[in-house]
């Protein structure tokens, strides 16, 4: 399955959310927020792409070993 690219947020911070499905059925997410207080790369597993970038993405972590656990 090909990764899904989704735009995150509509304000000036902006960002992207990438989703990839594994053979085991897990979904892995990488969110990159380009500016603002939540700026940075966030990692999540079996979550959903955040609707906006005004708060830390629920179920995500800036540490890949935690977020993809």
Steps between C-alpha positions, in 0.01 A plus 500: 500500500630848418535762775219752534589870502264734681533875565483583870358830621389812324684765700849638446673205670386241244651156460452155357387162628627179339330166563632155415325167556712200602444136403398430861217755474663773709488856371807717543481879484759775464382858552726795424380841619707777350456788747338606825503352849442144375768520227702188442463141393245283682465119483187293558371145464136402450392861548350740247640803324426808712231735375715808565832605650378717787581235765732203537361214290311253722675162519821633345849556641807691379698185592467230231576221750196611704268608220552190285499257795 
